[in-house]
Amino acid sequence: MARNPAWTCEEIILATELYVDVEGKWLGPRHPKAIELSKVLNKLPIHAKERRAERFRSPESVGLKLVNIRAVDPSRQGGQPHGSRLDGLFWDKFGGDATELRKAASLIRRKYGI
């Protein structure tokens, strides 16, 4: 089975916004917010359709990304240490500044009309 492409900066910003909004809580694949972000990520024209595996940015993968972000959040215990270097970079940039994080996420949504 083909692997999905790595998460982009824009996708990580949107996931970090969700992580902050849910205060670092784990979201299962049936959680409405995980489903909502999954739909948004699937609408983004960032990755070509032919590069997407069957479960591209599924609610499950959204939940895993939040766990990866949790691993770089110094105020939390736990998380998976399998996140990307970008998870840490974006946490360092936005983790303590929800206002700037929301601005960045809003710009992404406007850019793609979502």
LOTIRO-19255 format. One record per atom (N, C-alpha, C): residue number from 1; residue in one letter; atom name; x, y, z. Coordinates in steps of 0.05 Angstrom, whole numbers, plus 32768, in hexadecimal, padded with zeros to 4 digits. Example, Ala and Ser with C-alpha at 12.3 -4.5 7.8 and 13.67 -1.06 7.14 Angstrom:
<nodes>
 num residu atome    x    y    z
   1      A     N 8108 7F8E 809C
   1      A    CA 80F6 7FA6 809C
   1      A     C 8108 7FBE 809C
   2      S     N 8101 7FD3 808E
   2      S    CA 8111 7FEB 808F
   2      S     C 8102 8001 809D
</nodes>
This chain:
<nodes>
 num residu atome    x    y    z
   1      M     N 8011 7FE8 8000
   1      M    CA 8000 8000 8000
   1      M     C 8012 8019 8000
   2      A     N 800A 802D 7FF1
   2      A    CA 8019 8045 7FEF
   2      A     C 8017 8055 8009
   3      R     N 802D 8063 800F
   3      R    CA 802C 8075 8027
   3      R     C 8022 8090 801F
   4      N     N 8015 809C 8032
   4      N    CA 800B 80B8 802D
   4      N     C 8023 80CB 802E
   5      P     N 8021 80E1 801F
   5      P    CA 8036 80F5 8021
   5      P     C 8039 8101 803D
   6      A     N 8050 810B 8043
   6      A    CA 8055 8118 805D
   6      A     C 8042 8130 8060
   7      W     N 803C 8136 8079
   7      W    CA 802B 814D 807E
   7      W     C 803A 8166 8077
   8      T     N 802C 8179 806B
   8      T    CA 8038 8193 8063
   8      T     C 8036 81A6 807A
   9      C     N 8044 81BD 8078
   9      C    CA 8042 81D2 808C
   9      C     C 8025 81DB 8090
  10      E     N 8017 81DF 807A
  10      E    CA 7FFB 81E8 807D
  10      E     C 7FEA 81D4 808B
  11      E     N 7FED 81BA 8085
  11      E    CA 7FDE 81A6 8092
  11      E     C 7FE4 81A4 80B0
  12      I     N 7FFE 81A7 80B7
  12      I    CA 8006 81A6 80D3
  12      I     C 7FFB 81BE 80E2
  13      I     N 7FFA 81D5 80D6
  13      I    CA 7FEE 81ED 80E3
  13      I     C 7FD1 81E8 80E9
  14      L     N 7FC2 81DD 80D6
  14      L    CA 7FA6 81D7 80DB
  14      L     C 7FA3 81C2 80F1
  15      A     N 7FB4 81AE 80F2
  15      A    CA 7FB2 819A 8106
  15      A     C 7FBA 81A6 8122
  16      T     N 7FCE 81B7 8122
  16      T    CA 7FD6 81C4 813B
  16      T     C 7FC0 81D5 8146
  17      E     N 7FB2 81E3 8134
  17      E    CA 7F9B 81F3 813D
  17      E     C 7F86 81E1 814A
  18      L     N 7F80 81CA 813E
  18      L    CA 7F6D 81B8 814B
  18      L     C 7F77 81AE 8166
  19      Y     N 7F91 81A7 8167
  19      Y    CA 7F9D 819E 8180
  19      Y     C 7F99 81B3 8196
  20      V     N 7F9E 81CC 8190
  20      V    CA 7F9B 81E1 81A3
  20      V     C 7F7E 81E5 81AB
  21      D     N 7F6C 81E3 8197
  21      D    CA 7F4F 81E6 819C
  21      D     C 7F44 81D1 81AF
  22      V     N 7F4F 81B9 81AD
  22      V    CA 7F44 81A3 81BD
  22      V     C 7F56 819F 81D6
  23      E     N 7F68 81B2 81DA
  23      E    CA 7F79 81B2 81F2
  23      E     C 7F8A 8199 81F5
  24      G     N 7F93 818F 81DF
  24      G    CA 7FA5 8178 81DF
  24      G     C 7F98 815D 81E4
  25      K     N 7F7D 815C 81E4
  25      K    CA 7F6F 8143 81E9
  25      K     C 7F72 8131 81D0
  26      W     N 7F71 8117 81D6
  26      W    CA 7F72 8103 81C0
  26      W     C 7F56 8102 81B3
  27      L     N 7F56 8102 8199
  27      L    CA 7F3D 8100 818A
  27      L     C 7F3C 80E6 817B
  28      G     N 7F28 80D6 8181
  28      G    CA 7F25 80BD 8173
  28      G     C 7F1B 80C2 8156
  29      P     N 7F1B 80AE 8146
  29      P    CA 7F13 80B1 812A
  29      P     C 7EF6 80B8 8125
  30      R     N 7EE6 80B6 813A
  30      R    CA 7EC9 80BD 8137
  30      R     C 7EC3 80D9 8142
  31      H     N 7ED8 80E5 814D
  31      H    CA 7ED3 8100 8158
  31      H     C 7ECD 8114 8142
  32      P     N 7EB8 8124 8145
  32      P    CA 7EB0 8136 812F
  32      P     C 7EC6 8149 8126
  33      K     N 7ED7 8152 8138
  33      K    CA 7EEC 8164 8131
  33      K     C 7F02 8156 8120
  34      A     N 7F08 813D 8126
  34      A    CA 7F1B 812D 8116
  34      A     C 7F0F 8129 80FA
  35      I     N 7EF6 8123 80F9
  35      I    CA 7EE9 811E 80DF
  35      I     C 7EE9 8138 80CF
  36      E     N 7EE3 814E 80DC
  36      E    CA 7EE2 8168 80CE
  36      E     C 7EFD 8170 80C3
  37      L     N 7F12 816D 80D3
  37      L    CA 7F2D 8174 80C9
  37      L     C 7F35 8161 80B2
  38      S     N 7F2E 8148 80B5
  38      S    CA 7F34 8134 809F
  38      S     C 7F27 813E 8085
  39      K     N 7F0F 8146 8086
  39      K    CA 7F01 8150 806E
  39      K     C 7F0F 8168 8062
  40      V     N 7F17 817B 8074
  40      V    CA 7F25 8193 806B
  40      V     C 7F3F 818B 805D
  41      L     N 7F4F 817A 806A
  41      L    CA 7F69 8172 805F
  41      L     C 7F65 8164 8044
  42      N     N 7F50 8154 8041
  42      N    CA 7F4B 8147 8028
  42      N     C 7F43 8159 8011
  43      K     N 7F38 8171 8019
  43      K    CA 7F30 8185 8005
  43      K     C 7F48 8195 7FFB
  44      L     N 7F5D 8196 800B
  44      L    CA 7F74 81A7 8003
  44      L     C 7F82 819B 7FEA
  45      P     N 7F88 81AC 7FD7
  45      P    CA 7F95 81A3 7FBE
  45      P     C 7FB4 81A1 7FC1
  46      I     N 7FBD 819B 7FD9
  46      I    CA 7FDA 819B 7FDE
  46      I     C 7FE7 8182 7FD2
  47      H     N 7FDA 816B 7FD5
  47      H    CA 7FE5 8152 7FCC
  47      H     C 7FD5 8147 7FB5
  48      A     N 7FE2 813F 7FA0
  48      A    CA 7FD4 8133 7F89
  48      A     C 7FC4 811B 7F91
  49      K     N 7FAD 8118 7F86
  49      K    CA 7F9B 8101 7F8C
  49      K     C 7FA9 80E6 7F89
  50      E     N 7FBA 80E4 7F74
  50      E    CA 7FC7 80CA 7F70
  50      E     C 7FDD 80C4 7F84
  51      R     N 7FE5 80D7 7F94
  51      R    CA 7FF9 80D2 7FA9
  51      R     C 7FEC 80CB 7FC4
  52      R     N 7FD2 80CC 7FC5
  52      R    CA 7FC3 80C7 7FDE
  52      R     C 7FBC 80AA 7FE0
  53      A     N 7FC3 809E 7FF7
  53      A    CA 7FBB 8083 7FFD
  53      A     C 7F9D 8083 8004
  54      E     N 7F92 806C 8007
  54      E    CA 7F75 8069 800C
  54      E     C 7F6C 8078 8025
  55      R     N 7F7C 8078 803A
  55      R    CA 7F74 8085 8053
  55      R     C 7F82 80A0 8057
  56      F     N 7F86 80AF 8041
  56      F    CA 7F93 80C9 8042
  56      F     C 7F85 80DC 8056
  57      R     N 7F94 80E5 8069
  57      R    CA 7F8B 80F9 807D
  57      R     C 7F70 80F2 8088
  58      S     N 7F6D 80D9 808F
  58      S    CA 7F54 80CE 809B
  58      S     C 7F51 80D9 80B7
  59      P     N 7F3A 80D6 80C3
  59      P    CA 7F37 80DF 80DF
  59      P     C 7F4B 80D0 80F1
  60      E     N 7F52 80B8 80EB
  60      E    CA 7F66 80A9 80FB
  60      E     C 7F81 80B7 80F9
  61      S     N 7F89 80BF 80E0
  61      S    CA 7FA3 80CC 80DC
  61      S     C 7FA3 80E8 80E9
  62      V     N 7F8C 80F5 80EA
  62      V    CA 7F8B 810F 80F8
  62      V     C 7F90 810A 8116
  63      G     N 7F84 80F6 8121
  63      G    CA 7F88 80EF 813D
  63      G     C 7FA5 80E9 8143
  64      L     N 7FB2 80DA 8131
  64      L    CA 7FCF 80D4 8134
  64      L     C 7FE0 80ED 8133
  65      K     N 7FD9 80FF 8121
  65      K    CA 7FE8 8118 811E
  65      K     C 7FE6 8128 8138
  66      L     N 7FCE 8128 8144
  66      L    CA 7FCB 8136 815E
  66      L     C 7FDC 812A 8173
  67      V     N 7FDE 8110 8173
  67      V    CA 7FF0 8102 8187
  67      V     C 800D 810A 8182
  68      N     N 8015 810C 8169
  68      N    CA 8030 8115 8162
  68      N     C 8035 8131 816C
  69      I     N 8021 8142 8169
  69      I    CA 8024 815E 8173
  69      I     C 8026 815E 8191
  70      R     N 8016 814D 819E
  70      R    CA 8017 814B 81BB
  70      R     C 8033 8144 81C5
  71      A     N 8041 8134 81B5
  71      A    CA 805C 812C 81BD
  71      A     C 8070 8143 81BD
  72      V     N 806A 8159 81AF
  72      V    CA 807C 8170 81AF
  72      V     C 8071 8187 81C1
  73      D     N 805A 8182 81CD
  73      D    CA 804F 8196 81DF
  73      D     C 805B 8192 81FB
  74      P     N 806C 81A4 8204
  74      P    CA 8079 81A0 821E
  74      P     C 8067 81A1 8236
  75      S     N 804E 81AA 8232
  75      S    CA 803B 81AA 8249
  75      S     C 802C 8190 824C
  76      R     N 8031 817D 823A
  76      R    CA 8022 8164 823B
  76      R     C 8035 814C 823E
  77      Q     N 802B 8138 824A
  77      Q    CA 803A 811E 824B
  77      Q     C 802F 810C 8236
  78      G     N 8040 80FC 822A
  78      G    CA 8036 80E8 8217
  78      G     C 8039 80F2 81FB
  79      G     N 802C 80E4 81E9
  79      G    CA 802D 80E9 81CD
  79      G     C 8041 80D6 81C0
  80      Q     N 803F 80D5 81A6
  80      Q    CA 8051 80C3 8197
  80      Q     C 8069 80D2 818E
  81      P     N 8081 80C8 8193
  81      P    CA 8099 80D6 8189
  81      P     C 809F 80D1 816C
  82      H     N 808A 80CC 815C
  82      H    CA 808E 80C6 8140
  82      H     C 8085 80DD 812E
  83      G     N 8082 80F4 8139
  83      G    CA 8079 810B 8129
  83      G     C 8090 8115 8118
  84      S     N 808A 8128 8108
  84      S    CA 809E 8134 80F6
  84      S     C 80AD 814B 8104
  85      R     N 80C3 8152 80F9
  85      R    CA 80D2 8169 8103
  85      R     C 80C1 8182 8101
  86      L     N 80B0 8183 80ED
  86      L    CA 809E 819A 80E9
  86      L     C 8089 819C 8100
  87      D     N 8081 8186 810B
  87      D    CA 806E 8187 8122
  87      D     C 807B 8198 8138
  88      G     N 8094 8193 813E
  88      G    CA 80A2 81A2 8153
  88      G     C 80A6 81BF 814B
  89      L     N 80AD 81C4 8132
  89      L    CA 80B2 81DF 812A
  89      L     C 8098 81F0 812C
  90      F     N 8082 81E4 8123
  90      F    CA 8069 81F3 8124
  90      F     C 805F 81F6 8140
  91      W     N 8064 81E2 8151
  91      W    CA 805D 81E5 816D
  91      W     C 806D 81FC 817A
  92      D     N 8087 81FD 8174
  92      D    CA 8097 8212 817F
  92      D     C 808E 822E 8175
  93      K     N 8085 822F 815D
  93      K    CA 807C 8248 8151
  93      K     C 8061 8251 815C
  94      F     N 804E 823E 815D
  94      F    CA 8032 8245 8163
  94      F     C 8027 823A 817D
  95      G     N 8034 8227 8189
  95      G    CA 8028 8219 81A0
  95      G     C 8021 822C 81B7
  96      G     N 8030 8241 81BA
  96      G    CA 802B 8254 81D0
  96      G     C 801C 826D 81C7
  97      D     N 8013 826D 81AE
  97      D    CA 8006 8285 81A4
  97      D     C 7FEE 827D 8193
  98      A     N 7FD8 8277 81A0
  98      A    CA 7FC0 826E 8193
  98      A     C 7FB5 8283 817F
  99      T     N 7FB9 829C 8184
  99      T    CA 7FAF 82B1 8172
  99      T     C 7FBD 82AF 8157
 100      E     N 7FD8 82AD 8158
 100      E    CA 7FE7 82AB 813F
 100      E     C 7FE1 8291 8131
 101      L     N 7FDE 827C 8140
 101      L    CA 7FD7 8262 8134
 101      L     C 7FBD 8264 8125
 102      R     N 7FA9 8270 8131
 102      R    CA 7F8F 8273 8124
 102      R     C 7F90 8284 810B
 103      K     N 7FA1 8299 810D
 103      K    CA 7FA5 82AA 80F5
 103      K     C 7FB1 829A 80DE
 104      A     N 7FC6 828B 80E4
 104      A    CA 7FD3 827A 80D0
 104      A     C 7FBF 8266 80C4
 105      A     N 7FB0 8259 80D5
 105      A    CA 7F9C 8245 80CB
 105      A     C 7F86 8253 80BA
 106      S     N 7F7E 826B 80C3
 106      S    CA 7F6A 827A 80B4
 106      S     C 7F74 8281 8098
 107      L     N 7F8E 8289 8096
 107      L    CA 7F9A 828F 807C
 107      L     C 7F9A 8277 806A
 108      I     N 7F9F 8260 8075
 108      I    CA 7F9F 8247 8065
 108      I     C 7F83 8242 805B
 109      R     N 7F70 8244 806C
 109      R    CA 7F54 823F 8064
 109      R     C 7F4B 8252 804D
 110      R     N 7F53 826C 8051
 110      R    CA 7F4C 827F 803C
 110      R     C 7F5A 8279 8022
 111      K     N 7F73 8272 8024
 111      K    CA 7F83 826C 800C
 111      K     C 7F76 8256 7FFB
 112      Y     N 7F6B 8242 8008
 112      Y    CA 7F5F 822B 7FFA
 112      Y     C 7F40 822C 7FF9
 113      G     N 7F35 8242 8003
 113      G    CA 7F18 8245 8002
 113      G     C 7F08 8230 8013
 114      I     N 7F13 8229 802A
 114      I    CA 7F06 8216 803B
 114      I     C 7EFE 8222 8056
</nodes>
